[in-house]
């Protein structure tokens, strides 16, 4: 079973930003895929379990950005 949720992240401006967010969110237990759309700030996370928004928010903050939705 796979869960897919899309969040909005602000502050990303380049490929390095995208990679930082992808790396940090990808470290969350159960995450199988992280897709980042730089122009819109959309971050789609697929996982094997239901993720708490707080987990994703903390990972995005660790990368230096802010989860807005």
Secondary structure, 3 states (H helix, E strand, C coil): CCEEEEEEEECCCCHHHHHHHHHHHHCCCCEEEEEEECCCCEEEEEECCCCCHHHHHHHHHHHCCEECC
